[in-house]
């Protein structure tokens, strides 16, 4: 997905201060006018509209902005994202994309600062260069990867602010608190296939509807939450689990299938190891370049008759960048050590499948 101004930023001097809408003009090009890291190439976030005939000029769209303010108010009051989107769907309010609101549209990703509750544009800060696009060597498709936060760019754009700073800060504090719950209080999968089942009609997830004398039943989540799917049937979960485990025994007990799995596993582990090594190499190269630039700046300051204050902003920026790179380097995971699976792993796997099948059969007989 393209990095959109659900964060993008530019120097304050680039904005027309005499208008409620803001225009991206005079922004320095990073790698030419079509550079995807530039805010020029950002898509509009929910709550904004483009001005016809004026490329890059944004304005707040009040009907959607009021929905955003409502979401922030309800979240601060203690509501959970699932309850909020349930009411939005029940009232028929159109979502940013797709056919219905989902909790992820609100919470997004903490790493990418997206989702309505994490999008800094609503607090009047434009952020860009959060992600980069790379080509997947296996599929040939372009996929996004997060950039380290040290490479993000931010600027204050108060005219695009939809929520006040106090409300924004309160929401972020709640998100952090909920995101760092103690392991004992975190939600754990209750069933073997939790989060894995999909509706055959719409492709959406399946969730527990309830229990009766026959056992736990599951139903299409999109039908249950938003009535956006026509599949209203419910299914007994233990029937699905028995079918899946039976399939494991029939198909994955095949020696050729296990051999293929092991080959794919090894290939994926090697790919992950290569990605980590490449990131380390790039950071080391960047750190070396910043060090050389810092040395040149210090030498120029010592050899010049100009006041030291003239050089300090650039030196401080380089030192801060050097510090961020070192911190990211220190936080990188250790290189993946690709270890071949022991030949006895196959036998152990088959034993686990057999044990699981016996447990399911015993559970079925007790009903």
VMD Tcl script that draws the C-alpha trace (Angstrom):
set ca {
  {0.00 0.00 0.00}
  {1.27 3.45 -0.87}
  {2.44 5.67 1.97}
  {-0.47 8.06 2.28}
  {-1.03 11.05 4.48}
  {-2.69 9.10 6.84}
  {0.65 10.80 7.18}
  {2.78 13.08 4.86}
  {4.76 16.27 5.69}
  {6.44 19.35 4.34}
  {8.16 22.50 5.64}
  {5.80 25.10 7.05}
  {6.98 27.56 4.40}
  {5.42 25.33 1.75}
  {1.88 26.05 2.93}
  {-0.37 28.94 1.94}
  {-1.16 30.48 5.33}
  {-4.05 32.57 3.96}
  {-6.29 29.63 3.16}
  {-8.05 26.95 5.21}
  {-6.90 24.45 2.61}
  {-3.19 23.80 2.15}
  {-1.19 23.32 -1.00}
  {1.98 21.28 -1.38}
  {4.08 23.76 -3.32}
  {7.77 24.48 -3.25}
  {8.62 21.12 -1.68}
  {12.20 20.04 -2.46}
  {12.31 17.03 -4.73}
  {13.94 13.98 -3.19}
  {14.56 12.02 -6.38}
  {12.58 13.90 -8.96}
  {8.98 14.89 -9.24}
  {7.71 11.30 -9.26}
  {9.58 10.16 -6.16}
  {7.10 8.09 -4.11}
  {8.74 9.25 -0.88}
  {7.56 12.81 -1.55}
  {4.29 14.14 -0.13}
  {3.43 15.15 -3.68}
  {2.57 11.51 -4.35}
  {0.46 10.90 -1.25}
  {-3.18 9.85 -1.37}
  {-5.74 11.72 0.70}
  {-6.70 10.38 4.10}
  {-10.28 9.84 5.24}
  {-11.66 13.22 6.29}
  {-10.12 15.30 3.50}
  {-10.91 16.22 -0.09}
  {-8.81 17.57 -2.95}
  {-9.64 20.95 -4.46}
  {-10.62 20.51 -8.15}
  {-8.16 22.15 -10.51}
  {-5.59 22.71 -7.75}
  {-3.32 19.65 -7.47}
  {-1.94 19.12 -3.99}
  {-4.45 21.45 -2.28}
  {-6.30 19.75 0.56}
  {-9.30 20.75 2.62}
  {-11.16 19.18 5.53}
  {-14.37 17.39 4.55}
  {-16.66 18.07 7.50}
  {-19.07 15.08 7.22}
  {-16.13 12.66 7.54}
  {-14.28 14.90 9.98}
  {-17.24 14.70 12.36}
  {-17.08 10.88 12.18}
  {-13.39 11.08 13.11}
  {-14.12 13.36 16.08}
  {-16.84 10.95 17.22}
  {-14.43 8.00 17.04}
  {-11.86 9.86 19.16}
  {-14.49 10.93 21.72}
  {-15.86 7.43 22.14}
  {-12.39 5.87 22.37}
  {-11.33 8.34 25.07}
  {-14.55 7.58 26.98}
  {-13.42 3.96 27.28}
  {-15.15 2.32 24.31}
  {-13.36 -0.51 22.50}
  {-12.74 -0.25 18.77}
  {-14.98 -3.26 18.05}
  {-17.96 -1.58 19.76}
  {-17.33 1.70 17.93}
  {-17.23 0.14 14.47}
  {-20.29 -1.96 15.31}
  {-22.33 1.21 15.82}
  {-20.90 2.85 12.69}
  {-21.92 -0.18 10.62}
  {-25.36 -0.31 12.24}
  {-25.93 3.35 11.34}
  {-24.85 2.76 7.73}
  {-21.92 5.21 7.85}
  {-19.64 4.63 4.86}
  {-16.11 3.43 5.79}
  {-12.84 4.78 4.30}
  {-12.73 1.79 1.95}
  {-14.54 -1.49 1.46}
  {-18.11 -2.22 2.46}
  {-18.00 -2.05 6.26}
  {-15.95 -0.72 9.16}
  {-13.50 -3.09 10.85}
  {-11.57 -2.59 14.12}
  {-8.33 -2.45 12.11}
  {-9.54 0.69 10.32}
  {-9.35 2.42 13.70}
  {-6.32 0.83 15.37}
  {-4.09 0.25 12.32}
  {-0.44 -0.58 12.97}
  {1.57 0.90 15.83}
  {4.75 0.53 13.77}
  {3.41 2.45 10.77}
  {1.27 4.94 12.75}
  {-1.73 4.38 10.50}
  {-5.38 3.69 11.20}
  {-7.64 6.57 12.19}
  {-6.55 6.56 15.85}
  {-2.84 6.56 14.98}
  {-2.84 8.89 11.98}
  {-0.91 12.03 12.88}
  {-2.54 14.09 10.12}
  {-5.64 14.36 12.32}
  {-3.52 16.13 14.95}
  {-2.11 18.52 12.34}
  {1.16 16.73 11.60}
  {2.01 15.57 8.10}
  {4.25 12.47 7.93}
  {5.76 10.81 4.89}
  {8.42 8.27 3.88}
  {7.08 5.78 6.40}
  {7.27 2.87 3.98}
  {9.23 1.82 0.92}
  {8.10 -0.39 -1.94}
  {10.12 -3.44 -2.97}
  {9.56 -6.23 -5.46}
  {8.85 -9.68 -4.08}
  {11.27 -12.00 -5.93}
  {8.84 -14.92 -5.64}
  {5.64 -13.29 -6.93}
  {7.02 -10.30 -8.85}
  {4.53 -8.06 -7.03}
  {5.43 -4.81 -5.28}
  {5.04 -4.95 -1.50}
  {5.53 -2.32 1.19}
  {8.10 -2.46 3.96}
  {8.30 -0.12 6.95}
  {11.15 2.39 7.08}
  {12.81 3.08 10.44}
  {11.22 6.06 12.15}
  {14.54 7.92 11.88}
  {13.87 8.20 8.13}
  {10.36 9.61 8.47}
  {9.68 13.28 7.75}
  {7.23 15.40 9.75}
  {5.87 18.94 9.55}
  {3.21 20.80 11.47}
  {0.11 21.62 9.39}
  {-2.37 23.03 11.92}
  {-4.95 23.95 9.25}
  {-5.48 20.21 8.60}
  {-6.00 19.37 12.29}
  {-9.34 17.66 13.05}
  {-8.88 16.76 16.75}
  {-7.32 18.90 19.46}
  {-3.87 18.06 20.91}
  {-5.23 17.00 24.31}
  {-7.64 14.50 22.80}
  {-4.93 13.14 20.49}
  {-2.54 12.67 23.43}
  {-5.25 10.93 25.48}
  {-5.98 8.46 22.67}
  {-2.30 7.61 22.20}
  {-1.89 7.00 25.94}
  {-4.86 4.59 25.90}
  {-3.47 2.76 22.85}
  {-0.09 2.32 24.53}
  {-1.71 1.10 27.74}
  {-3.90 -1.42 25.91}
  {-1.03 -2.54 23.69}
  {1.20 -3.40 26.64}
  {-1.21 -5.48 28.67}
  {0.35 -8.11 30.89}
  {0.65 -11.50 29.18}
  {-1.78 -13.01 31.68}
  {-4.48 -10.58 30.50}
  {-3.86 -10.80 26.78}
  {-6.41 -12.58 24.69}
  {-5.23 -16.06 23.75}
  {-6.70 -18.31 21.05}
  {-9.40 -20.45 22.60}
  {-9.60 -22.97 19.79}
  {-7.22 -24.80 17.49}
  {-8.38 -22.89 14.39}
  {-8.94 -19.46 15.96}
  {-8.28 -16.75 13.38}
  {-7.78 -19.24 10.53}
  {-11.29 -20.03 9.29}
  {-12.74 -18.15 6.31}
  {-16.28 -17.84 4.98}
  {-16.78 -19.66 1.67}
  {-19.15 -16.94 0.40}
  {-17.34 -13.66 1.10}
  {-13.86 -14.70 2.23}
  {-14.23 -12.96 5.58}
  {-13.33 -14.45 8.93}
  {-15.43 -16.80 11.06}
  {-16.22 -16.16 14.72}
  {-17.97 -17.98 17.55}
  {-21.74 -17.46 17.57}
  {-22.51 -19.43 20.71}
  {-22.88 -22.88 22.18}
  {-25.68 -25.39 22.44}
  {-25.96 -29.07 23.37}
  {-24.16 -29.99 20.15}
  {-21.10 -27.86 20.90}
  {-19.57 -24.52 19.89}
  {-20.92 -22.97 16.68}
  {-19.15 -20.52 14.34}
  {-20.63 -18.11 11.79}
  {-19.40 -15.62 9.18}
  {-18.15 -12.50 11.01}
  {-19.24 -10.14 8.24}
  {-22.80 -11.50 8.40}
  {-22.82 -11.50 12.21}
  {-21.36 -7.98 12.66}
  {-22.48 -6.01 9.63}
  {-24.91 -8.18 7.61}
  {-22.70 -7.58 4.55}
  {-22.57 -11.31 3.68}
  {-25.48 -13.53 2.66}
  {-24.11 -16.66 4.38}
  {-26.17 -16.94 7.57}
  {-25.36 -20.58 8.28}
  {-23.60 -21.64 11.46}
  {-21.32 -24.67 11.78}
  {-20.21 -26.86 14.66}
  {-16.57 -26.13 15.36}
  {-15.65 -29.67 16.38}
  {-16.84 -30.97 12.99}
  {-14.49 -28.53 11.24}
  {-11.58 -29.42 13.53}
  {-12.04 -33.15 12.89}
  {-12.08 -32.54 9.14}
  {-8.87 -30.48 9.31}
  {-6.98 -32.96 11.48}
  {-8.17 -35.84 9.32}
  {-6.83 -33.99 6.30}
  {-3.49 -33.54 8.02}
  {-3.21 -37.26 8.53}
  {-4.18 -38.11 4.97}
  {-2.16 -35.50 3.12}
  {0.66 -34.28 5.34}
  {1.66 -37.77 6.41}
  {2.76 -38.29 2.81}
  {6.61 -38.46 2.76}
  {6.79 -36.40 -0.46}
  {4.61 -33.67 1.08}
  {6.81 -33.53 4.18}
  {9.91 -33.38 2.01}
  {8.41 -30.41 0.11}
  {7.53 -28.67 3.37}
  {11.07 -29.06 4.70}
  {12.52 -27.66 1.48}
  {10.19 -24.64 1.59}
  {10.93 -24.10 5.28}
  {14.67 -24.05 4.67}
  {14.28 -21.66 1.72}
  {12.18 -19.24 3.77}
  {14.63 -19.30 6.68}
  {17.46 -18.50 4.29}
  {15.47 -15.64 2.79}
  {14.83 -14.15 6.24}
  {18.52 -14.45 7.05}
  {19.42 -12.65 3.82}
  {16.94 -9.81 4.54}
  {18.42 -9.26 8.01}
  {21.95 -9.29 6.64}
  {21.05 -6.78 3.92}
  {19.53 -4.40 6.46}
  {22.64 -4.63 8.63}
  {24.84 -3.94 5.62}
  {22.78 -0.90 4.61}
  {22.83 0.51 8.14}
  {26.59 0.01 8.40}
  {27.07 1.83 5.09}
  {24.80 4.67 6.17}
  {26.55 4.98 9.53}
  {29.92 5.15 7.80}
  {28.71 7.89 5.43}
  {27.28 9.97 8.30}
  {30.57 9.58 10.17}
  {32.53 10.88 7.18}
  {30.20 13.84 6.77}
  {30.50 14.63 10.46}
  {34.30 14.52 10.25}
  {34.26 16.88 7.28}
  {31.93 19.28 9.07}
  {34.15 19.30 12.17}
  {37.27 19.89 10.06}
  {35.60 22.75 8.20}
  {34.60 24.36 11.50}
  {38.13 24.11 12.92}
  {39.73 25.52 9.77}
  {37.25 28.36 9.30}
  {37.32 31.83 10.81}
  {33.51 31.94 10.89}
  {31.67 31.73 14.22}
  {31.12 28.21 15.56}
  {27.37 28.87 15.65}
  {27.33 28.76 11.86}
  {28.34 25.09 11.83}
  {26.55 23.77 14.89}
  {23.06 23.14 13.38}
  {24.48 20.85 10.68}
  {26.77 19.10 13.16}
  {23.94 18.58 15.65}
  {21.74 17.11 12.90}
  {24.48 14.68 11.84}
  {25.16 13.63 15.43}
  {21.43 13.02 16.01}
  {21.20 10.97 12.83}
  {24.27 8.98 13.85}
  {22.69 8.30 17.23}
  {19.42 7.06 15.64}
  {21.23 4.75 13.24}
  {23.30 3.24 16.06}
  {20.14 2.71 18.10}
  {18.40 0.94 15.22}
  {21.50 -1.16 14.57}
  {21.59 -2.19 18.22}
  {17.90 -3.16 18.13}
  {18.21 -5.36 15.05}
  {17.58 -9.00 15.70}
  {20.55 -11.29 15.58}
  {21.16 -12.88 12.16}
  {18.96 -15.90 11.60}
  {20.90 -19.12 12.06}
  {19.48 -21.53 9.49}
  {19.40 -24.96 11.10}
  {18.32 -28.08 9.22}
  {15.47 -29.99 10.84}
  {16.49 -33.27 12.43}
  {15.30 -36.41 10.65}
  {13.34 -37.41 13.78}
  {11.22 -34.27 13.45}
  {9.04 -36.04 10.88}
  {8.20 -38.87 13.28}
  {7.48 -36.41 16.09}
  {5.18 -34.40 13.84}
  {3.16 -37.50 12.93}
  {2.85 -38.43 16.62}
  {1.50 -34.95 17.45}
  {-1.11 -35.20 14.67}
  {-2.22 -38.63 15.91}
  {-2.49 -37.42 19.51}
  {-4.52 -34.40 18.46}
  {-6.90 -36.58 16.46}
  {-7.44 -38.92 19.42}
  {-8.22 -35.96 21.68}
  {-10.78 -34.62 19.24}
  {-12.40 -38.04 18.93}
  {-12.58 -38.38 22.72}
  {-14.09 -34.89 22.96}
  {-16.71 -35.80 20.35}
  {-17.72 -38.98 22.21}
  {-18.29 -37.11 25.48}
  {-20.87 -34.78 23.90}
}
mol new
graphics top color blue
foreach p $ca { graphics top sphere $p radius 0.5 }
foreach p [lrange $ca 0 end-1] q [lrange $ca 1 end] { graphics top cylinder $p $q radius 0.2 }
display resetview
